[in-house]
Amino acid sequence: MPIYSSDSDDPHPSHLVPTRRFLAHNRPMHAILGGGKVADILLWRDKTITGSILIGFTLIWSLFEVMEYNIVTLLCHISMSIMLILFIWSMGAGFVDWNPPDFRAFMISDSTFRWLCGKFNSMLVKFYEISSGKDFRNFFLAITFLWILSVIGSYFSSLNLLYLGFVCLATLPALYERYHNEVD
């Protein structure tokens, strides 16, 4: 006959033993995520914005994946709609006493392109530093991560993989913050 022990027989009760944290952090999850608007969105502090973003991405995913809508067709339809709105606005401005649209309001500033090119250049420099082989550990981790991502990507379409990543990003931090004691 087996002998079962109870918690009262334990010389080191479990409520006195410090719990080991899953992410090994002492800061709140909001501070780990940056503590700004993005952290508020990821932790569902502003439920209307987070829900709207999640619904928007779900609609985009269903548009492309379920209804099999093409990205080129969508971009053409959006461009045609914008051109039609601008045409009606500029032609109807004289009839209704509106100001016609100013083309400078639609231009993207040079600083945006400089910032984007700077980010792209820093990514290229980081790519070169990792691939040069000076830090073998980072090189091995990058190759391993890319290989794992390629294996996962072979089982999903790119859109499904992006949507799954977004849903995980939008839900897992909030779930961990709420149930971190059970996860730990």
C-alpha positions as CSV (number, residue, x, y, z in Angstrom):
1,M,0.0,0.0,0.0
2,P,1.6,3.3,-1.0
3,I,2.2,6.0,1.5
4,Y,1.1,9.5,0.6
5,S,2.5,12.6,2.3
6,S,0.6,15.8,2.9
7,D,1.8,19.4,2.7
8,S,1.8,19.5,6.5
9,D,4.6,16.9,6.5
10,D,6.8,19.0,4.4
11,P,9.7,20.6,6.5
12,H,9.9,23.5,4.0
13,P,6.4,24.8,3.3
14,S,5.9,26.0,-0.2
15,H,4.4,29.4,0.8
16,L,7.8,30.3,2.4
17,V,9.8,29.4,-0.6
18,P,10.2,32.4,-3.0
19,T,8.5,31.8,-6.3
20,R,10.6,31.9,-9.4
21,R,9.4,34.4,-12.0
22,F,8.9,33.3,-15.6
23,L,10.5,36.3,-17.1
24,A,12.9,36.9,-14.1
25,H,11.9,40.5,-13.6
26,N,11.1,42.7,-10.7
27,R,9.5,45.5,-12.6
28,P,5.9,45.6,-13.7
29,M,5.0,44.5,-17.2
30,H,4.0,48.0,-18.1
31,A,7.6,49.3,-17.4
32,I,9.1,46.4,-19.3
33,L,7.1,47.2,-22.4
34,G,8.3,50.8,-22.3
35,G,5.6,52.4,-20.1
36,G,4.1,54.5,-22.9
37,K,1.1,54.4,-25.2
38,V,2.3,51.2,-26.9
39,A,2.5,49.5,-23.5
40,D,-1.1,50.7,-22.7
41,I,-2.3,49.2,-26.0
42,L,-0.5,45.9,-25.5
43,L,-1.7,45.5,-22.0
44,W,-5.3,46.5,-22.9
45,R,-5.4,49.5,-20.6
46,D,-7.2,51.4,-23.4
47,K,-9.7,48.7,-24.5
48,T,-11.3,50.7,-27.3
49,I,-8.1,51.4,-29.1
50,T,-6.7,47.9,-28.6
51,G,-10.0,46.3,-29.7
52,S,-10.2,48.6,-32.7
53,I,-6.7,47.7,-33.8
54,L,-7.4,44.0,-33.3
55,I,-10.7,44.2,-35.2
56,G,-9.0,46.2,-38.0
57,F,-6.2,43.6,-38.4
58,T,-8.8,40.8,-38.3
59,L,-10.7,42.5,-41.1
60,I,-7.6,42.9,-43.2
61,W,-6.6,39.3,-42.6
62,S,-10.1,38.1,-43.5
63,L,-10.1,40.3,-46.6
64,F,-6.9,38.8,-47.9
65,E,-7.0,35.2,-46.6
66,V,-10.6,34.3,-46.4
67,M,-12.0,36.4,-49.3
68,E,-8.7,35.9,-51.3
69,Y,-8.6,39.6,-52.2
70,N,-5.3,40.6,-53.9
71,I,-3.0,43.4,-52.5
72,V,-2.5,45.0,-55.9
73,T,-6.3,45.1,-56.5
74,L,-6.7,46.7,-53.0
75,L,-4.1,49.3,-53.6
76,C,-5.6,50.2,-57.0
77,H,-9.1,50.5,-55.5
78,I,-7.8,52.7,-52.7
79,S,-5.9,54.9,-55.2
80,M,-9.0,55.2,-57.4
81,S,-11.2,56.1,-54.3
82,I,-8.7,58.8,-53.2
83,M,-8.5,60.2,-56.7
84,L,-12.3,60.3,-57.0
85,I,-12.6,62.1,-53.6
86,L,-9.9,64.6,-54.6
87,F,-11.6,65.2,-58.0
88,I,-15.0,65.8,-56.4
89,W,-13.5,68.0,-53.7
90,S,-11.5,70.2,-56.2
91,M,-14.5,70.5,-58.7
92,G,-17.1,71.1,-56.0
93,A,-15.0,73.6,-54.0
94,G,-16.2,76.5,-56.2
95,F,-19.9,75.6,-55.8
96,V,-19.9,75.2,-52.0
97,D,-17.3,77.8,-51.0
98,W,-14.7,75.3,-49.9
99,N,-11.0,75.7,-50.3
100,P,-9.6,73.3,-53.0
101,P,-7.2,70.7,-51.7
102,D,-3.6,71.8,-51.4
103,F,-1.1,69.3,-52.9
104,R,1.6,70.2,-50.3
105,A,-0.6,68.7,-47.6
106,F,-0.2,65.3,-49.3
107,M,3.6,65.4,-49.6
108,I,5.8,63.4,-47.3
109,S,8.6,65.4,-45.7
110,D,12.3,64.8,-46.4
111,S,13.0,64.1,-42.7
112,T,10.7,61.1,-42.9
113,F,12.8,59.6,-45.7
114,R,16.0,60.5,-43.9
115,W,14.7,58.7,-40.8
116,L,13.6,55.7,-42.8
117,C,16.9,55.5,-44.7
118,G,18.8,55.9,-41.4
119,K,16.9,52.9,-39.9
120,F,17.5,50.8,-43.0
121,N,21.3,51.7,-42.9
122,S,21.5,50.8,-39.2
123,M,19.8,47.4,-40.0
124,L,22.4,46.8,-42.8
125,V,25.2,47.7,-40.4
126,K,23.8,45.3,-37.8
127,F,23.4,42.6,-40.5
128,Y,27.0,43.1,-41.6
129,E,28.3,43.0,-38.0
130,I,26.5,39.7,-37.2
131,S,27.4,38.1,-40.5
132,S,31.1,39.1,-40.3
133,G,31.7,36.3,-37.8
134,K,33.3,38.5,-35.1
135,D,30.7,37.4,-32.5
136,F,30.1,33.7,-33.2
137,R,27.3,33.4,-30.6
138,N,25.2,36.2,-32.2
139,F,25.9,34.7,-35.6
140,F,24.8,31.2,-34.5
141,L,21.7,32.6,-32.8
142,A,20.7,34.6,-35.9
143,I,21.2,31.6,-38.2
144,T,19.2,29.4,-35.8
145,F,16.4,31.9,-35.4
146,L,16.1,32.4,-39.2
147,W,16.2,28.6,-39.8
148,I,13.4,28.1,-37.2
149,L,11.4,30.9,-38.7
150,S,11.8,29.4,-42.2
151,V,10.6,26.0,-41.0
152,I,7.6,27.6,-39.3
153,G,7.0,29.8,-42.4
154,S,6.9,26.7,-44.6
155,Y,3.7,25.5,-42.8
156,F,1.9,28.9,-42.8
157,S,1.2,31.5,-45.4
158,S,3.0,34.8,-44.8
159,L,-0.2,36.6,-44.0
160,N,-1.3,33.9,-41.5
161,L,2.1,34.0,-39.8
162,L,2.0,37.8,-39.5
163,Y,-1.6,37.7,-38.2
164,L,-0.7,35.0,-35.7
165,G,2.3,37.1,-34.5
166,F,0.1,40.2,-34.2
167,V,-2.6,38.3,-32.2
168,C,0.1,36.9,-29.9
169,L,1.6,40.4,-29.5
170,A,-1.8,41.8,-28.7
171,T,-2.9,39.2,-26.2
172,L,0.0,37.5,-24.5
173,P,1.4,40.5,-22.5
174,A,-2.0,41.3,-21.1
175,L,-2.7,37.7,-20.2
176,Y,0.7,37.4,-18.5
177,E,0.2,40.6,-16.6
178,R,-3.2,39.3,-15.4
179,Y,-2.2,35.7,-14.6
180,H,1.6,36.1,-13.9
181,N,1.3,34.2,-10.5
182,E,-0.2,31.1,-12.2
183,V,2.3,31.3,-15.1
184,D,5.3,31.6,-12.7
